[in-house]
Amino acid sequence: MAAFGAHLIKDAQHVPVGEVYTLGKQLGAGSFSKVYHGVHNISGDEVAVKIIDKDAVGEKTHMLLTEVEIMQSIDHPNVITLLEIFETPSQLVLVMELVSGGELFERIVQKGNLSEAEAAGIVRQILQALKYLHSRNVVHRDLKPENLLFAKPGAGGVVKIADFGLSTVCDDGSWLQTACGTPGYVAPEILKSSGYSTPVDLWSVGVILYILLCGFPPFYDENLSVLFDQIMSGQFDYPSPYWDHVSDEAKDLIEALLTVNPKTRLTAAEALDHEWLAVDAPHTTSTGSQEAIIRYKQEFKKAILARLAVHKFASSLALLAQEAP
């Protein structure tokens, strides 16, 4: 593998980012990167600036390069936009559009569960983005509420898919083998090591939709082996009273997405044509009790603390699987 200190990114500007943008407060941090608020020195445009320590990337260089190449090649209103790239011998800097509405994860924790109309508006946008990505053979592989961002604060609004760190390109007719993703959202074909493609993202959408409507996941167990057995069997239910007032049409879409056989699972285009999304969904929310909402928030607070463990888990899975050519 070529030394990552070399200039490897197409169209990168080989000057310090500070010559073009003034950096402000830190917005977030990862294992080898930090994200800052930035302002363009001439236009005053606000952006998010992700600064990556090239020396710290190590063996994940190929994943980072794939992420950048994918982001350079895509342009959709429901996907975070990569605006420009800076590269020096020690740093790779990604300048992206700034979104201020927070994660879908945070909104679920605040509200407990959403109305069918709210959920439909969100899922419709996710599916529109996936229809576009899949038409370009891009598989996200890590869709979850933490990776779905709102462009602006407040109810409704534009939803954008973010974090393409596990994304890859899967050519027509080929299958991926690398095991990766987040346990509660991972598709059964990934766990079975039977090869997979774009349908894995639709399974994740099914999990997300289920959570949006009731406030807890369809598959859950602290024991990963039990959790994976649940996922591979595809067995879940709609416990009362949390699902009593959710429409049959919403449940039908969930079941069409949480179909174990990827060949019969809905595609993004097919899901967009589903009757639940084709008409105005009801504005009522699930009748989940306050106790359920509190329990849900507690579980998601646990999930926040478990994020590092999840990433470690995904890395362990990757070591057990063979990378597809």
C-alpha positions as CSV (number, residue, x, y, z in Angstrom):
1,M,0.0,0.0,0.0
2,A,1.3,3.5,-0.9
3,A,2.3,5.7,2.0
4,F,-0.7,7.7,3.1
5,G,1.5,10.7,3.5
6,A,1.6,11.0,-0.3
7,H,-1.1,13.0,-2.1
8,L,-3.7,10.3,-2.9
9,I,-6.9,12.3,-3.2
10,K,-8.1,13.5,-6.6
11,D,-8.8,17.3,-6.9
12,A,-7.5,18.0,-3.3
13,Q,-6.1,21.5,-2.7
14,H,-2.6,21.2,-1.3
15,V,-2.6,24.1,1.1
16,P,-3.5,24.4,4.8
17,V,-7.3,24.7,5.2
18,G,-6.8,27.8,7.4
19,E,-5.9,29.7,4.3
20,V,-9.4,29.3,3.0
21,Y,-11.6,28.8,6.1
22,T,-11.5,30.1,9.7
23,L,-12.1,27.3,12.1
24,G,-14.4,27.7,15.1
25,K,-15.7,25.4,17.9
26,Q,-15.2,21.6,17.7
27,L,-18.4,19.9,16.7
28,G,-17.3,16.3,17.2
29,A,-14.5,13.8,17.2
30,G,-13.7,10.3,16.1
31,S,-10.8,7.9,16.5
32,F,-8.6,9.7,14.0
33,S,-10.5,12.9,13.1
34,K,-12.1,16.0,14.6
35,V,-14.9,18.1,13.1
36,Y,-15.0,21.9,13.4
37,H,-17.4,24.7,12.5
38,G,-15.8,26.6,9.7
39,V,-16.5,29.9,7.9
40,H,-15.2,30.7,4.4
41,N,-12.8,33.6,4.6
42,I,-14.3,35.4,1.6
43,S,-17.9,34.3,1.2
44,G,-18.7,33.8,4.9
45,D,-20.4,30.5,4.1
46,E,-20.6,28.2,7.1
47,V,-19.4,24.6,6.8
48,A,-18.3,21.5,8.7
49,V,-14.6,20.8,8.5
50,K,-13.4,17.3,9.2
51,I,-9.7,17.1,9.9
52,I,-8.2,13.7,9.6
53,D,-4.8,12.7,11.1
54,K,-3.3,10.7,8.3
55,D,-0.7,9.0,10.5
56,A,-3.5,7.8,12.9
57,V,-5.6,6.2,10.1
58,G,-3.2,3.2,9.7
59,E,-4.7,0.1,8.3
60,K,-8.1,1.8,7.6
61,T,-6.6,3.9,4.8
62,H,-8.4,2.0,2.1
63,M,-11.7,2.5,3.9
64,L,-11.1,6.3,4.2
65,L,-10.2,6.5,0.5
66,T,-13.3,4.6,-0.5
67,E,-15.4,7.0,1.7
68,V,-13.9,10.0,0.0
69,E,-14.2,8.6,-3.5
70,I,-17.9,7.8,-2.9
71,M,-18.7,11.2,-1.5
72,Q,-16.9,12.9,-4.4
73,S,-19.1,11.0,-6.8
74,I,-22.6,11.6,-5.3
75,D,-24.9,14.6,-5.3
76,H,-28.4,14.3,-3.8
77,P,-30.5,16.6,-1.5
78,N,-30.8,13.8,1.1
79,V,-27.1,13.0,1.3
80,I,-24.5,15.2,3.1
81,T,-22.5,17.1,0.4
82,L,-18.7,17.1,0.3
83,L,-17.8,20.6,-0.9
84,E,-14.0,20.4,-1.2
85,I,-10.9,18.6,0.0
86,F,-7.6,19.9,1.4
87,E,-4.5,17.6,1.8
88,T,-1.1,18.1,3.3
89,P,1.5,15.5,4.2
90,S,0.0,15.1,7.7
91,Q,-3.7,15.9,7.2
92,L,-6.7,15.2,5.0
93,V,-9.4,17.8,5.4
94,L,-13.0,17.3,4.2
95,V,-15.1,20.4,3.9
96,M,-18.8,19.4,4.0
97,E,-22.2,21.2,4.2
98,L,-23.1,22.2,7.7
99,V,-26.4,20.8,9.1
100,S,-27.8,22.1,12.4
101,G,-30.9,20.0,13.1
102,G,-29.1,17.2,15.0
103,E,-29.4,13.4,14.6
104,L,-32.6,11.4,14.2
105,F,-31.3,9.5,17.2
106,E,-31.6,12.6,19.3
107,R,-35.1,13.3,18.1
108,I,-36.3,9.8,18.9
109,V,-34.8,10.1,22.4
110,Q,-36.6,13.4,23.0
111,K,-40.0,12.4,21.6
112,G,-40.1,8.6,22.4
113,N,-41.9,7.8,19.1
114,L,-43.3,9.7,16.1
115,S,-46.6,10.0,14.4
116,E,-47.1,8.0,11.3
117,A,-47.0,11.2,9.2
118,E,-43.7,12.3,10.7
119,A,-42.2,8.8,10.3
120,A,-43.4,8.6,6.7
121,G,-41.8,12.0,5.9
122,I,-38.5,10.8,7.2
123,V,-38.5,7.3,5.7
124,R,-39.6,8.7,2.3
125,Q,-36.5,10.9,2.2
126,I,-34.2,8.0,3.3
127,L,-35.6,5.9,0.5
128,Q,-35.2,8.6,-2.1
129,A,-31.5,8.9,-1.1
130,L,-31.1,5.1,-1.2
131,K,-32.8,4.9,-4.6
132,Y,-30.2,7.3,-5.9
133,L,-27.2,5.6,-4.1
134,H,-28.2,2.1,-5.2
135,S,-28.6,3.3,-8.8
136,R,-24.9,4.2,-8.5
137,N,-24.1,0.8,-6.9
138,V,-23.3,2.4,-3.6
139,V,-24.1,0.4,-0.5
140,H,-24.1,2.4,2.8
141,R,-23.9,-0.6,5.1
142,D,-24.4,1.4,8.4
143,L,-27.8,3.1,8.3
144,K,-29.1,3.9,11.8
145,P,-30.6,7.0,13.5
146,E,-27.2,8.3,14.5
147,N,-26.2,8.6,10.8
148,L,-29.4,10.4,9.7
149,L,-29.2,14.2,10.2
150,F,-31.7,17.0,10.0
151,A,-30.7,20.0,8.0
152,K,-32.4,22.4,10.3
153,P,-33.9,22.3,13.8
154,G,-37.7,21.9,14.3
155,A,-40.3,19.4,13.2
156,G,-40.2,18.0,9.7
157,G,-37.5,19.3,7.4
158,V,-34.8,17.8,5.2
159,V,-33.2,14.5,6.3
160,K,-29.7,13.7,5.1
161,I,-27.7,10.4,5.2
162,A,-24.2,10.9,6.7
163,D,-21.1,8.9,7.6
164,F,-20.1,6.9,4.6
165,G,-17.2,5.3,6.5
166,L,-18.4,1.7,5.9
167,S,-19.8,2.4,2.5
168,T,-18.6,0.6,-0.6
169,V,-19.4,0.1,-4.3
170,C,-20.9,-3.1,-5.4
171,D,-20.9,-3.7,-9.1
172,D,-24.0,-5.1,-10.8
173,G,-24.2,-8.9,-10.3
174,S,-21.4,-9.0,-7.7
175,W,-21.7,-9.8,-4.0
176,L,-20.0,-8.3,-0.9
177,Q,-18.6,-10.6,1.8
178,T,-17.1,-8.3,4.5
179,A,-19.1,-8.5,7.7
180,C,-19.7,-5.0,9.1
181,G,-22.5,-2.7,10.4
182,T,-24.2,-2.1,13.7
183,P,-25.7,-5.1,15.5
184,G,-29.3,-4.0,15.8
185,Y,-29.6,-2.9,12.2
186,V,-27.5,-5.5,10.4
187,A,-29.3,-7.6,7.8
188,P,-29.5,-11.4,8.2
189,E,-27.5,-12.1,5.0
190,I,-24.5,-10.3,6.5
191,L,-24.7,-12.5,9.6
192,K,-25.1,-15.6,7.5
193,S,-22.0,-14.7,5.4
194,S,-23.9,-15.7,2.3
195,G,-22.9,-12.6,0.3
196,Y,-24.9,-9.4,0.1
197,S,-25.6,-6.2,-1.8
198,T,-27.9,-3.2,-1.7
199,P,-30.8,-4.9,0.0
200,V,-29.0,-4.7,3.3
201,D,-29.7,-1.0,3.4
202,L,-33.5,-1.7,3.0
203,W,-33.4,-4.0,6.0
204,S,-31.9,-1.2,8.1
205,V,-34.7,1.1,6.9
206,G,-37.2,-1.4,8.2
207,V,-35.6,-1.4,11.6
208,I,-35.5,2.4,11.7
209,L,-39.2,2.6,10.7
210,Y,-40.2,0.2,13.4
211,I,-38.3,2.3,16.0
212,L,-39.8,5.5,14.8
213,L,-43.4,4.2,15.3
214,C,-43.1,2.7,18.7
215,G,-39.9,3.8,20.4
216,F,-38.0,0.5,20.7
217,P,-36.3,-1.9,18.2
218,P,-37.8,-5.0,16.7
219,F,-34.8,-7.1,17.6
220,Y,-33.0,-6.6,20.9
221,D,-31.0,-8.6,23.4
222,E,-27.9,-7.8,25.4
223,N,-26.5,-11.2,24.3
224,L,-25.3,-10.8,20.7
225,S,-25.8,-14.4,19.9
226,V,-29.4,-14.2,20.9
227,L,-29.8,-11.0,19.0
228,F,-28.3,-12.4,15.8
229,D,-30.6,-15.5,16.1
230,Q,-33.6,-13.1,16.2
231,I,-32.4,-11.2,13.2
232,M,-31.6,-14.3,11.1
233,S,-35.0,-15.8,11.9
234,G,-36.7,-12.5,11.1
235,Q,-39.2,-13.1,13.9
236,F,-40.6,-10.0,15.6
237,D,-44.0,-8.8,16.8
238,Y,-46.1,-5.7,17.5
239,P,-46.7,-5.7,21.3
240,S,-49.8,-4.1,22.7
241,P,-50.5,-1.3,23.6
242,Y,-47.6,0.3,21.7
243,W,-48.8,-0.8,18.3
244,D,-52.5,-0.8,18.8
245,H,-53.2,2.4,16.8
246,V,-50.5,2.0,14.2
247,S,-52.0,1.4,10.7
248,D,-51.9,-2.0,9.0
249,E,-50.3,-0.2,6.0
250,A,-47.4,0.9,8.1
251,K,-46.9,-2.7,9.5
252,D,-47.1,-4.1,5.9
253,L,-44.2,-1.9,4.8
254,I,-42.2,-2.9,7.8
255,E,-42.7,-6.6,7.0
256,A,-41.8,-6.0,3.4
257,L,-38.6,-4.4,4.5
258,L,-37.8,-6.9,7.3
259,T,-38.0,-9.8,4.9
260,V,-35.2,-12.3,5.5
261,N,-34.8,-13.3,1.9
262,P,-33.1,-10.3,0.2
263,K,-34.4,-11.3,-3.2
264,T,-38.0,-10.7,-2.1
265,R,-37.2,-7.7,0.1
266,L,-38.5,-4.4,-1.3
267,T,-36.0,-2.2,-3.2
268,A,-35.9,1.5,-2.5
269,A,-37.9,2.3,-5.6
270,E,-40.6,-0.4,-4.7
271,A,-40.8,0.9,-1.1
272,L,-41.4,4.4,-2.4
273,D,-44.4,3.1,-4.3
274,H,-45.9,1.4,-1.2
275,E,-49.4,2.6,-0.3
276,W,-48.3,3.8,3.1
277,L,-45.9,6.3,1.5
278,A,-48.1,7.0,-1.5
279,V,-50.9,8.6,0.6
280,D,-50.9,10.9,3.6
281,A,-50.1,8.8,6.7
282,P,-52.2,9.3,9.8
283,H,-51.0,11.9,12.3
284,T,-51.7,9.8,15.3
285,T,-48.9,8.4,17.4
286,S,-48.6,5.0,19.0
287,T,-50.3,4.7,22.3
288,G,-47.1,3.7,24.0
289,S,-47.2,4.5,27.7
290,Q,-44.9,6.9,29.5
291,E,-43.3,3.9,31.1
292,A,-42.4,2.6,27.6
293,I,-41.0,6.0,26.5
294,I,-38.8,6.2,29.7
295,R,-37.6,2.6,29.1
296,Y,-36.8,3.5,25.5
297,K,-34.8,6.6,26.5
298,Q,-32.9,4.5,29.0
299,E,-32.0,1.9,26.4
300,F,-30.9,4.6,24.0
301,K,-28.7,6.2,26.6
302,K,-27.1,2.8,27.0
303,A,-26.7,2.7,23.2
304,I,-24.8,6.0,23.3
305,L,-22.4,4.5,25.9
306,A,-22.1,1.4,23.8
307,R,-21.1,3.1,20.5
308,L,-17.4,2.4,21.0
309,A,-18.2,-1.2,21.8
310,V,-20.3,-1.4,18.6
311,H,-17.4,-0.1,16.5
312,K,-15.1,-2.6,18.1
313,F,-17.6,-5.3,17.3
314,A,-17.8,-4.3,13.7
315,S,-14.0,-4.4,13.4
316,S,-14.0,-7.9,14.9
317,L,-16.6,-9.1,12.4
318,A,-14.4,-7.7,9.6
319,L,-11.5,-9.8,10.8
320,L,-13.5,-12.9,10.7
321,A,-14.7,-12.4,7.1
322,Q,-12.8,-12.3,3.8
323,E,-12.8,-9.1,1.9
324,A,-14.6,-9.5,-1.5
325,P,-12.3,-8.7,-4.5
